[in-house]
């Protein structure tokens, strides 16, 4: 996605400047070509040698440095760039950019830039919530500048509040969305469920499964990049939710059901990628069950709600996508699940195979639809699989809408 992109990384005077070094490393790993522009105060936190080593390019800071051949080429540099990223962006640089001030290399470059600009704020105390900062952010956003929301947590001063630099993964997602030309999901409201559920046995034990949530999070990320509004309902995972999604964390199957039903009416596409526990304990203990090395433990299990089937029954006009994690007879089992759940598209995969499915970054799936279509996707990164699933859902929905017969043949397979 970022391979070959010409990017400018602006770094300003914040204690969070060291995190920009990690961002730079990940941008370079993704194949981007990055020129770092620092402010004078940024150099107090991280020196030029670090930026030059990580970027493989000269570092620009002084507009009038006679030793730099590029110092007076701020306009040309801005014109060559595919995007400008300012991370961390202090309240000062936000104010400069909002009011068109140009008193150093970075602020001058921002005034000259005609490419997409991403500002990633980081500041201490009540600076983010100050009316002046709020007004400056509103001005920038009105001009088309993307300004991320800072994270909440402990700040450099020791206070807690909103002002932390977002995590590197969140910034990378924002950069990729900024550079993604396809916005074919604009106006769509996509509901995604992800991860496992946990059904309590006692306060310290639970029933669950191996789902990592990576496929569901990849679907949410891919949909956001293509312009959709996304609600991500996720069971417990170690993943950071994609920036821009409405994130609803849940624990149990019943909590996931309730959250999904709250959002089904506004959804145009529902993708249930979560691996919901099939059973729950009838009477979870209120206190920890004492372990015994001589006696067994008997639990009475009850089935959890069939969330996919219930969502399909309440779909309205939403297009419904389900998942089936199988260990044998993938096509036959997937076809039966597609029929029994009453959904439009089913994504089936063999989770018994190493390197795909649960806990992995790759997947290899079979797409089955209610019109009789079957498409095998080869092994690829889950984000690529997510894009193919979205493509297929759009193609099937469009073909069904264009046909007077709801049982019309499925569209020809996608390339």
For each residue, the residues with C-beta under 8 A, 3 or more apart:
1: 30 176 179 180
2: 5 7 27 30 31 32 175 176 179
3: 30 31 32
4: 31 32 33
5: 2 31 32 33 82 83 179
6: 32 33 35 80 81 82
7: 2 27 32 33 34 35 81 82 83 84 85 175
8: 34 35 36 37 77 78 81 83 84 85 109 113
9: 20 23 24 27 34 35 36 37 55 85 86 87
10: 36 37 38 39 84 85 86 87 89 93 106 109 110
11: 17 20 36 37 38 39 42 46 51 86 87 88
12: 17 38 39 41 42 86 88 89 90 92 93 106
13: 17 39 40 41 42 44 45 90 92
14: 17 42 45 88 90 122 123 165
15: 18 45 122 156
16: 19 20 88 122 164 165
17: 11 12 13 14 20 21 42 45 46 88
18: 15 21 22 45 46
19: 16 22 23 87 88 165 168
20: 9 11 16 17 23 24 46 87 88
21: 17 18 24 25 46 50 51 54
22: 18 19 25 26 168
23: 9 19 20 26 27 85 87 168 171 172
24: 9 20 21 27 28 34 36 51 54 55
25: 21 22 28 29 54
26: 22 23 29 30 168 172
27: 2 7 9 23 24 30 32 34 172 175
28: 24 25 31 32 34 54 55 56
29: 25 26
30: 1 2 3 26 27 172
31: 2 3 4 5 28
32: 2 3 4 5 6 7 27 28
33: 4 5 6 7 57
34: 7 8 9 24 27 28 55 57
35: 6 7 8 9 55 57 58 60 77 81
36: 8 9 10 11 24 51 52 54 55 57 59 60
37: 8 9 10 11 59 60 61 105 106 109
38: 10 11 12 42 43 46 48 51 59 60 61 106
39: 10 11 12 13 42 43 61 93 104 105 106
40: 13 43 44 61 104
41: 12 13 44 45
42: 11 12 13 14 17 38 39 45 46 61
43: 38 39 40 46 47 48 61
44: 13 40 41
45: 13 14 15 17 18 41 42
46: 11 17 18 20 21 38 42 43 50 51
47: 43 50 51
48: 38 43 51 52 59 61
49: 52 53
50: 21 46 47 53 54
51: 11 21 24 36 38 46 47 48 54 55 59
52: 36 48 49 55 56 57 58 59
53: 49 50 56
54: 21 24 25 28 36 50 51
55: 9 24 28 34 35 36 51 52 59
56: 28 52 53
57: 33 34 35 36 52
58: 35 52 68 70
59: 36 37 38 48 51 52 55
60: 35 36 37 38 68 70 71 77 105
61: 37 38 39 40 42 43 48 65 104 105
62: 65 68 71 105
63: 71 72 74 104 105 108
64: 71 72
65: 61 62 68 71
66: 71
67:
68: 58 60 62 65 71
69: 73
70: 58 60 73 77
71: 60 62 63 64 65 66 68 105
72: 63 64
73: 69 70 76 77
74: 63 77 78 105 108 109 112
75: 78 79 112
76: 73 79 80
77: 8 35 60 70 73 74 80 81 109
78: 8 74 75 81 84 109 112 113 114 115
79: 75 76 112 114 115
80: 6 76 77
81: 6 7 8 35 77 78 84 113 115
82: 5 6 7 115 116 179
83: 5 7 8 115 116 117 118 175 178 179
84: 7 8 10 78 81 109 110 113 115 116 117 118
85: 7 8 9 10 23 117 118 120 171 175
86: 9 10 11 12 89 93 106 110 117 118 119 120
87: 9 10 11 19 20 23 118 119 120 122 165 171
88: 11 12 14 16 17 19 20 120 121 122 165
89: 10 12 86 93 94 119 120 121 122 147
90: 12 13 14 93 94 121 122 123
91: 94 95 121 123 127 128 130 132 133 136
92: 12 13 95 96
93: 10 12 39 86 89 90 96 97 106 107 110 119
94: 89 90 91 97 98 119 121 133 136 137 140 147
95: 91 92 98 99 101 132 133 136
96: 92 93 99 100 101 102 103 107 110
97: 93 94 100 101 107 110 111 117 119 136 140 145
98: 94 95 135 136 137 139 140
99: 95 96 136
100: 96 97 111
101: 95 96 97 107
102: 96 107 108 110 111
103: 96 107 108
104: 39 40 61 63 107 108
105: 37 39 60 61 62 63 71 74 108 109
106: 10 12 37 38 39 86 93 109 110
107: 93 96 97 101 102 103 104 110 111
108: 63 74 102 103 104 105 111 112
109: 8 10 37 74 77 78 84 105 106 112 113
110: 10 84 86 93 96 97 102 106 107 113 117
111: 97 100 102 107 108
112: 74 75 78 79 108 109
113: 8 78 81 84 109 110 117
114: 78 79
115: 78 79 81 82 83 84
116: 82 83 84 144 146 178 179
117: 83 84 85 86 97 110 113 144 145 146
118: 83 84 85 86 87 145 146 147 148 171 174 175 178
119: 86 87 89 93 94 97 140 145 146 147 148
120: 85 86 87 88 89 148 165 166 171 174
121: 88 89 90 91 94 128 137 147 148 149 150 163 165
122: 14 15 16 87 88 89 90 150 163 164 165
123: 14 90 91 127 128 133 150 163
124: 127 155 156 157 159 163
125: 155 157 159 161 163
126: 129 130 161
127: 91 123 124 130 133 163
128: 91 121 123 133 150 161 162 163
129: 126 133 134 161 162
130: 91 126 127 133 134
131: 134 135
132: 91 95 135 136
133: 91 94 95 123 127 128 129 130 136 137
134: 129 130 131 137 138
135: 98 131 132 138 139
136: 91 94 95 97 98 99 132 133 139 140
137: 94 98 121 133 134 140 141 147
138: 134 135 141 142
139: 98 135 136 142 143
140: 94 97 98 119 136 137 143 145 147
141: 137 138 144 145 146 147
142: 138 139
143: 139 140
144: 116 117 141
145: 97 117 118 119 140 141
146: 116 117 118 119 141 174 178
147: 89 94 118 119 121 137 140 141
148: 118 119 120 121 166 170 171 174 243
149: 121 162 166 243
150: 121 122 123 128 162 163 164 165 166
151: 162 164 165 166 167
152: 160 161 162 163 164
153: 160 164
154: 158 159 160 164
155: 124 125 158 159 160 161 163 164
156: 15 124
157: 124 125
158: 154 155
159: 124 125 154 155
160: 152 153 154 155
161: 125 126 128 129 152 155
162: 128 129 149 150 151 152
163: 121 122 123 124 125 127 128 150 152 155
164: 16 122 150 151 152 153 154 155
165: 14 16 19 87 88 120 121 122 150 151
166: 120 148 149 150 151 170 171 243
167: 151 170 171 240
168: 19 22 23 26 171 172
169: 172 173 240
170: 148 166 167 173 174 240 242 243
171: 23 85 87 118 120 148 166 167 168 174 175 243
172: 23 26 27 30 168 169 175 176
173: 169 170 176 177 221 224 225 242 243 244
174: 118 120 146 148 170 171 177 178 243 244
175: 2 7 27 83 85 118 171 172 178 179
176: 1 2 172 173 179 180 225
177: 173 174 180 224 225 244
178: 83 116 118 146 174 175
179: 1 2 5 82 83 116 175 176
180: 1 176 177 183 225 226
181:
182: 225 226
183: 180 186 226 227
184: 226 227 394
185: 188 190 223 226 227 228 390 394
186: 183 226 227 228
187: 227
188: 185 223 227 228 229 268 269
189: 228 229 231 266 267 268 269
190: 185 220 223 228 229 230 231 267 268 269 270 271
191: 230 231 233 260 263 264 267 269 270 271 318
192: 216 219 220 223 230 231 232 233 271 272 273
193: 216 232 233 234 256 260 271 272 273 274 276 307
194: 213 215 216 217 219 220 232 233 234 235 237 273 274
195: 211 212 213 216 234 235 236 237 239 274 275
196: 208 209 210 211 213 235 236 237 274 275 276 277
197: 208 235 250 251 252 253 255 256 274 275 276 277 304
198: 206 207 208 235 236 251 252 277
199: 206 207 208 252 253 277 279 280 281 284 304
200: 203 205 206 252 281 284
201: 205 206 207 281 284 285 289 299
202: 205 284 285 286 287 288 289
203: 200 285 286 287 288
204: 288
205: 200 201 202 288 289
206: 198 199 200 201
207: 198 199 201 277 279 280 281 301
208: 196 197 198 199 277
209: 196 275 277 358
210: 196 275 351 358 359
211: 195 196 235 274 275 325 358
212: 195 237 238 239 358 359 360
213: 194 195 196 216 217 234 235 237 239 274
214: 217 218 239 359 360 361 382
215: 194 218 219 273 323 363 382 385 386
216: 192 193 194 195 213 219 220 232 234 271 273 274
217: 194 213 214 220 221 232 234 237 239 241 242
218: 214 215 221 222 382 383 385 386
219: 192 194 215 216 222 223 271 273 386 389 390
220: 190 192 194 216 217 223 224 230 232 241 242 245
221: 173 217 218 224 225 242 383 386
222: 218 219 225 226 383 386 387 390
223: 185 188 190 192 219 220 226 228 230 386 390
224: 173 177 220 221 227 228 230 242 243 244 245
225: 173 176 177 180 182 221 222
226: 180 182 183 184 185 186 222 223 390
227: 183 184 185 186 187 188 224
228: 185 186 188 189 190 223 224 269
229: 188 189 190 246
230: 190 191 192 220 223 224 242 244 245 246
231: 189 190 191 192 245 246 248 263 267
232: 192 193 194 216 217 220 241 242 245 246 247 248
233: 191 192 193 194 248 250 256 259 260 263 274
234: 193 194 195 213 216 217 237 239 241 247 248 249 250 274
235: 194 195 196 197 198 211 213 249 250 251 256 274
236: 195 196 198 249 251
237: 194 195 196 212 213 217 234
238: 212
239: 195 212 213 214 217 234
240: 167 169 170
241: 217 220 232 234 245 247
242: 170 173 217 220 221 224 230 232 245
243: 148 149 166 170 171 173 174 224
244: 173 174 177 224 230
245: 220 224 230 231 232 241 242
246: 229 230 231 232
247: 232 234 241
248: 231 232 233 234 259 263
249: 234 235 236
250: 197 233 234 235 255 256 259
251: 197 198 235 236 255
252: 197 198 199 200 255 256 277 280
253: 197 199 256 257 276 277 280 304 305 307
254: 257 258 280 304 305
255: 197 250 251 252 258 259
256: 193 197 233 235 250 252 253 259 260 274 276 307
257: 253 254 260 261 305 307 310
258: 254 255 261 262
259: 233 248 250 255 256 262 263
260: 191 193 233 256 257 263 264 270 272 307 311
261: 257 258 264 310 311 314
262: 258 259
263: 191 231 233 248 259 260 266 267
264: 191 260 261 267 270 311 314 315 316 318
265: 314 316
266: 189 263
267: 189 190 191 231 263 264 270 318
268: 188 189 190 317 318 319
269: 188 189 190 191 228 318 319 321 393 397
270: 190 191 260 264 267 311 315 318 319 320 321
271: 190 191 192 193 216 219 321 389 393
272: 192 193 260 307 308 311 320 321 322 323
273: 192 193 194 215 216 219 323 347
274: 193 194 195 196 197 211 213 216 233 234 235 256 307 323
275: 195 196 197 209 210 211 323 325 358
276: 193 196 197 253 256 304 307
277: 196 197 198 199 207 208 209 252 253 280 304
278: 303 304
279: 199 207 301 302 303 304
280: 199 207 252 253 254 277 301 302 303 304
281: 199 200 201 207 284 299 300 301 302
282: 299 300 301 302
283: 300
284: 199 200 201 202 281
285: 201 202 203 288 289
286: 202 203
287: 202 203
288: 202 203 204 205 285
289: 201 202 205 285 297
290:
291:
292: 295 297
293:
294:
295: 292
296:
297: 289 292
298:
299: 201 281 282
300: 281 282 283
301: 207 279 280 281 282
302: 279 280 281 282
303: 278 279 280 306
304: 197 199 253 254 276 277 278 279 280
305: 253 254 257 310
306: 303 309 310 341
307: 193 253 256 257 260 272 274 276 310 311
308: 272 311 312 320 322 341 343
309: 306 312 313 340 341 342
310: 257 261 305 306 307 313 314
311: 260 261 264 270 272 307 308 314 315 320
312: 308 309 315 320 341 342 343
313: 309 310 342
314: 261 264 265 310 311
315: 264 270 311 312 318 320
316: 264 265
317: 268
318: 191 264 267 268 269 270 315
319: 268 269 270 344 345 393 396 397
320: 270 272 308 311 312 315 342 343 344 345
321: 269 270 271 272 343 344 345 346 347 389 393
322: 272 308 337 338 341 343 345 346 347
323: 215 272 273 274 275 346 347 348 349
324: 330 333 334 337 346 347 348 349
325: 211 275 349 351 357 358
326: 329 330 333 334 348 349 350 351
327: 350 351 352
328: 333 350 352
329: 326 332 333
330: 324 326 333 334 348 349 350 366
331: 334 335 348 366 368 374
332: 329 335 336
333: 324 326 328 329 330 336 337 348
334: 324 326 330 331 337 338 346 348 366 368
335: 331 332 338 339 346 368
336: 332 333 339 340
337: 322 324 333 334 340 341 346 348
338: 322 334 335 341 343 345 346 368 369 370
339: 335 336 342 370
340: 309 336 337
341: 306 308 309 312 322 337 338 346
342: 309 312 313 320 339
343: 308 312 320 321 322 338 346 370
344: 319 320 321 369 370 393 396 397
345: 319 320 321 322 338 367 368 369 370 389 392 393 396
346: 321 322 323 324 334 335 337 338 341 343 367 368 369
347: 273 321 322 323 324 365 366 367 389
348: 323 324 326 330 331 333 334 337 365 366 368
349: 323 324 325 326 330 356 357 363 364 365 366
350: 326 327 328 330 353 356 357 364
351: 210 325 326 327 356 357 358
352: 327 328
353: 350 356 357 364
354:
355: 360 362 379
356: 349 350 351 353 360 362 363 364 379
357: 325 349 350 351 353 360 363
358: 209 210 211 212 275 325 351
359: 210 212 214
360: 212 214 355 356 357 363 382
361: 214 381 382
362: 355 356 379 380 381 382
363: 215 349 356 357 360 377 379 380 382 385
364: 349 350 353 356 377 378 379 380
365: 347 348 349 376 377 385 389
366: 330 331 334 347 348 349 374 375 376 377
367: 345 346 347 373 374 375 376 377 388 389 392
368: 331 334 335 338 345 346 348 373 374
369: 338 344 345 346 372 373 374 392 396 410
370: 338 339 343 344 345
371: 396 399 400 407 408 409 410
372: 369 409 410
373: 367 368 369 396 410 411 413
374: 331 366 367 368 369
375: 366 367 392 413 414
376: 365 366 367
377: 363 364 365 366 367 380 385 388
378: 364
379: 355 356 362 363 364
380: 362 363 364 377 384 385 388
381: 361 362 384 385
382: 214 215 218 360 361 362 363 385 386
383: 218 221 222 386 387
384: 380 381 387 388
385: 215 218 363 365 377 380 381 382 388 389
386: 215 218 219 221 222 223 382 383 389 390
387: 222 383 384 390 391
388: 367 377 380 384 385 391 392 414
389: 219 271 321 345 347 365 367 385 386 392 393
390: 185 219 222 223 226 386 387 393 394
391: 387 388 394 395 414
392: 345 367 369 375 388 389 395 396 414
393: 269 271 319 321 344 345 389 390 396 397
394: 184 185 390 391 397 398
395: 391 392 398 399 411 414
396: 319 344 345 369 371 373 392 393 399 400 410 411
397: 269 319 344 393 394 400 401
398: 394 395 401 402 411
399: 371 395 396 402 403 408 410 411
400: 371 396 397 403 406 408
401: 397 398
402: 398 399
403: 399 400 406 408
404: 408
405: 408
406: 400 403
407: 371
408: 371 399 400 403 404 405
409: 371 372
410: 369 371 372 373 396 399
411: 373 395 396 398 399 414
412:
413: 373 375
414: 375 388 391 392 395 411
415:
